[in-house]
Amino acid sequence: MILRFRDAERVIRGAEPATTNNRMELSAALEALKALKRPSLVQLTTDSQYLRQGITSWIHGWKKNGWKTAAKKPVLNQDLWIAIDAAAAPHQIEWCWVKGHSGHDENERVDQEANLAIDELLTGH
């Protein structure tokens, strides 16, 4: 992920073994929000509709239904959704979606960082 504040930029990357793309998308958003030290105006850009739709729309129903989906099944990644919801609370966030691999500069950069993190995980460096 790329964090920008005025003229400063910070890149944070990570990888986990035996996980899913959705968990990593949620983890990236959570780590970005946890990196903020005070309430902020945030533009969070993602290529994940799962993240964007989940946090802006679906989460309200999940919470109302005791963390069950419309099909009455447990919400996947509930632990991360709860953490993101709490981390997002002090901020004013615009959740923006961009198509992945479409030439969006920041999205291409975070994709490169994600691939580096995977390489580091696999090689141990």
N, C-alpha and C positions, 0 to 999 in steps of 0.2 A: 504494500500500500504506500501511497505517497501522501504525506501531510505537508500542507503549505500554510504558512502564516506570514503575511507580508512578504518579505524578501527571503525568508528562510524556508528550507525544504528538508524533510526528513523521510527517508525510505526505511520501511520496516518490512521484513520478509520472514517467512517461516514455512515449515512443512511438518506433517505428522505422518507416521506410518499407518497403514490400515484405516484410512478414513474415506470420506466421500467429498466430492467437489462441493456439494452444498454445505457441509460442515466447515470446509475451509473458507468458503465465501462468507459465512456467518462469523467465523473466527476473525477474519480480516477486518470486518466492520466493527466487531467488538473491540479489537485491539486499537483501532483508530480512535474510537470513542473514549476508551480508557486512557489514551495518551493525552487527552485534553485536560488541562489543569484547572480550568474555570468555565463557567457557562459561556457558550460560544454560538455564533451563527455559523452553521456548517453546510457546505454543499458536499454531499457524499455521493460519488459517482460509482456505479457498479454495472457490470454486464450481466448480472444475475437477476432475472425476473423473480426468482424464488425469494431472494433477499428483499427486493424492493416491494413486491406485492405482499410478502409476508409481514413486513414491518408497517406498511402503510394501510393495509386493508385487512388481511386475514387474521392478524393478531387480536383484533377487537372481538371477533367471534370466538376465537380459541379461548380467550380469557373468560368470556361470558359463559362458555360451555364447559368450563373446568378443564381446559387444555385438551379438548376432544375436537376432532375434525367434524365436518358436516355429516360424515359417514359414521360418527360415534367411535372413531378409532383414536388412540393416543397421537398427539401431534409429534411428528418426528423432530428431533433436535430441540426439544422443549427446554433443556438446560441452557442452550445458547440463546434461544428466543427470550427467555426470562432475563438473562444477563444483558442482552442488547437493549431490551425495553428499559431496564433500570439505568443502563449507561447513557441512553439517549434522553432520559427524562429532563436533565438540567439544560439541555441544548435546544436550539431552534434549528431543525434539520430539514433541508431540502434533499430528498432522496431521488437522485437522477439516474436514469437508465440509458446506457449506450449499447449498441449492438457490438458484441465481441468480435475481434479480428476484422474490424471494419476500417482500420486506419486511424482511429481515435488515439492521439498521441499518448495521453496518460494511460489509457487502457492497454495499449501495446507495451508501455514501460512496465506496468505492474504484471503483465503476463510474462515478460522477460524475467522479472524478479522472482515470480513464482517458480519458473523453470529452474532458475539458479538455486532456489531453496530446495527443490526436489533433488537436483544434482548433488547438493551438499549433503542432504539426508542420505542418499544412496551411496555416496562415496566416503562419508564420514569426515569430510573437510568443509 
